[in-house]
Structures are given as structure tokens and as C-alpha cells.
Amino acid sequence: MEGDDVMSALRAILIIVTGLTLAGCGADGEPVQPTAPQPTVSATIGVGSSGAYVGGGVGLSRGPLGIYLGF
């Protein structure tokens, strides 16, 4: 039954590593309510040597992530 001892040891190591990972990532305390995505809108009108131009874009950001589409 040497294989059972190895599996028990691996299972114990996995439980310890999982607990340390959860403790290290800050998964303690009360849960935090997620925030709504923040919209972004921009518009640009300009005049250059080749004539007038119009540009702009729209986007969404939430925390460190964001998506922006310019035209």
C-alpha cells in the first residue's frame, strides 16, 4: 500500500498549498461589492495642413482593465 501513502502525502501538500495561496492573495475579510464599468467618451475636431478632421472614441473601464474603440 505504498501508493496510498504517496497519495495521502500529495493530498496533504495540495491542501496546505491551497490554504497558503488563499491566505497570500488576500482572500480574507468581507467580500467587496463590484463596481459598475465606467464609460469613456472623447471627441476631437482639428484643422491641419491637409484640412479639417474629426475623431473620437468610446470605451469602458473597470479597475485595471479597459476597452477603447477609436474612430
CNS distance restraints for C-alpha pairs under 8 A (distance, minus, plus):
assign (resid   1 and name CA) (resid   5 and name CA) 6.92 0.50 0.50
assign (resid   2 and name CA) (resid   6 and name CA) 6.57 0.50 0.50
assign (resid   3 and name CA) (resid   7 and name CA) 6.25 0.50 0.50
assign (resid   4 and name CA) (resid   8 and name CA) 6.11 0.50 0.50
assign (resid   5 and name CA) (resid   9 and name CA) 6.18 0.50 0.50
assign (resid   6 and name CA) (resid  10 and name CA) 6.14 0.50 0.50
assign (resid   7 and name CA) (resid  11 and name CA) 6.00 0.50 0.50
assign (resid   8 and name CA) (resid  12 and name CA) 6.19 0.50 0.50
assign (resid   9 and name CA) (resid  13 and name CA) 6.20 0.50 0.50
assign (resid  10 and name CA) (resid  14 and name CA) 6.09 0.50 0.50
assign (resid  11 and name CA) (resid  15 and name CA) 6.26 0.50 0.50
assign (resid  12 and name CA) (resid  16 and name CA) 6.28 0.50 0.50
assign (resid  13 and name CA) (resid  17 and name CA) 6.10 0.50 0.50
assign (resid  14 and name CA) (resid  18 and name CA) 6.04 0.50 0.50
assign (resid  15 and name CA) (resid  19 and name CA) 6.19 0.50 0.50
assign (resid  16 and name CA) (resid  20 and name CA) 6.20 0.50 0.50
assign (resid  17 and name CA) (resid  21 and name CA) 6.04 0.50 0.50
assign (resid  18 and name CA) (resid  22 and name CA) 6.25 0.50 0.50
assign (resid  19 and name CA) (resid  23 and name CA) 6.18 0.50 0.50
assign (resid  20 and name CA) (resid  24 and name CA) 5.95 0.50 0.50
assign (resid  21 and name CA) (resid  25 and name CA) 6.19 0.50 0.50
assign (resid  22 and name CA) (resid  26 and name CA) 6.69 0.50 0.50
assign (resid  22 and name CA) (resid  27 and name CA) 5.59 0.50 0.50
assign (resid  23 and name CA) (resid  27 and name CA) 6.10 0.50 0.50
assign (resid  23 and name CA) (resid  28 and name CA) 6.99 0.50 0.50
assign (resid  35 and name CA) (resid  62 and name CA) 7.37 0.50 0.50
assign (resid  36 and name CA) (resid  62 and name CA) 7.06 0.50 0.50
assign (resid  37 and name CA) (resid  60 and name CA) 6.06 0.50 0.50
assign (resid  37 and name CA) (resid  61 and name CA) 5.52 0.50 0.50
assign (resid  37 and name CA) (resid  62 and name CA) 4.77 0.50 0.50
assign (resid  38 and name CA) (resid  60 and name CA) 5.54 0.50 0.50
assign (resid  38 and name CA) (resid  61 and name CA) 5.23 0.50 0.50
assign (resid  38 and name CA) (resid  62 and name CA) 6.24 0.50 0.50
assign (resid  39 and name CA) (resid  58 and name CA) 7.44 0.50 0.50
assign (resid  39 and name CA) (resid  59 and name CA) 5.74 0.50 0.50
assign (resid  39 and name CA) (resid  60 and name CA) 4.55 0.50 0.50
assign (resid  39 and name CA) (resid  61 and name CA) 6.55 0.50 0.50
assign (resid  40 and name CA) (resid  57 and name CA) 7.99 0.50 0.50
assign (resid  40 and name CA) (resid  58 and name CA) 5.51 0.50 0.50
assign (resid  40 and name CA) (resid  59 and name CA) 4.82 0.50 0.50
assign (resid  40 and name CA) (resid  60 and name CA) 5.87 0.50 0.50
assign (resid  40 and name CA) (resid  61 and name CA) 7.64 0.50 0.50
assign (resid  41 and name CA) (resid  56 and name CA) 7.52 0.50 0.50
assign (resid  41 and name CA) (resid  57 and name CA) 5.82 0.50 0.50
assign (resid  41 and name CA) (resid  58 and name CA) 4.55 0.50 0.50
assign (resid  41 and name CA) (resid  59 and name CA) 6.49 0.50 0.50
assign (resid  42 and name CA) (resid  56 and name CA) 5.16 0.50 0.50
assign (resid  42 and name CA) (resid  57 and name CA) 5.34 0.50 0.50
assign (resid  42 and name CA) (resid  58 and name CA) 6.55 0.50 0.50
assign (resid  43 and name CA) (resid  54 and name CA) 7.64 0.50 0.50
assign (resid  43 and name CA) (resid  55 and name CA) 5.83 0.50 0.50
assign (resid  43 and name CA) (resid  56 and name CA) 4.03 0.50 0.50
assign (resid  43 and name CA) (resid  57 and name CA) 6.61 0.50 0.50
assign (resid  44 and name CA) (resid  54 and name CA) 5.64 0.50 0.50
assign (resid  44 and name CA) (resid  55 and name CA) 4.84 0.50 0.50
assign (resid  44 and name CA) (resid  56 and name CA) 5.52 0.50 0.50
assign (resid  45 and name CA) (resid  52 and name CA) 7.42 0.50 0.50
assign (resid  45 and name CA) (resid  53 and name CA) 5.85 0.50 0.50
assign (resid  45 and name CA) (resid  54 and name CA) 4.56 0.50 0.50
assign (resid  45 and name CA) (resid  55 and name CA) 6.40 0.50 0.50
assign (resid  46 and name CA) (resid  52 and name CA) 5.61 0.50 0.50
assign (resid  46 and name CA) (resid  53 and name CA) 5.33 0.50 0.50
assign (resid  46 and name CA) (resid  54 and name CA) 6.50 0.50 0.50
assign (resid  47 and name CA) (resid  51 and name CA) 5.68 0.50 0.50
assign (resid  47 and name CA) (resid  52 and name CA) 4.17 0.50 0.50
assign (resid  47 and name CA) (resid  53 and name CA) 6.19 0.50 0.50
assign (resid  48 and name CA) (resid  52 and name CA) 6.03 0.50 0.50
assign (resid  48 and name CA) (resid  53 and name CA) 7.70 0.50 0.50
assign (resid  55 and name CA) (resid  70 and name CA) 7.52 0.50 0.50
assign (resid  55 and name CA) (resid  71 and name CA) 5.60 0.50 0.50
assign (resid  56 and name CA) (resid  70 and name CA) 5.67 0.50 0.50
assign (resid  56 and name CA) (resid  71 and name CA) 5.46 0.50 0.50
assign (resid  57 and name CA) (resid  68 and name CA) 6.91 0.50 0.50
assign (resid  57 and name CA) (resid  69 and name CA) 5.35 0.50 0.50
assign (resid  57 and name CA) (resid  70 and name CA) 3.94 0.50 0.50
assign (resid  57 and name CA) (resid  71 and name CA) 5.74 0.50 0.50
assign (resid  58 and name CA) (resid  68 and name CA) 5.79 0.50 0.50
assign (resid  58 and name CA) (resid  69 and name CA) 5.45 0.50 0.50
assign (resid  58 and name CA) (resid  70 and name CA) 6.52 0.50 0.50
assign (resid  59 and name CA) (resid  66 and name CA) 7.19 0.50 0.50
assign (resid  59 and name CA) (resid  67 and name CA) 5.35 0.50 0.50
assign (resid  59 and name CA) (resid  68 and name CA) 4.02 0.50 0.50
assign (resid  59 and name CA) (resid  69 and name CA) 6.00 0.50 0.50
assign (resid  60 and name CA) (resid  66 and name CA) 5.61 0.50 0.50
assign (resid  60 and name CA) (resid  67 and name CA) 5.42 0.50 0.50
assign (resid  60 and name CA) (resid  68 and name CA) 6.55 0.50 0.50
assign (resid  61 and name CA) (resid  65 and name CA) 5.74 0.50 0.50
assign (resid  61 and name CA) (resid  66 and name CA) 3.99 0.50 0.50
assign (resid  61 and name CA) (resid  67 and name CA) 6.35 0.50 0.50
assign (resid  62 and name CA) (resid  66 and name CA) 6.23 0.50 0.50
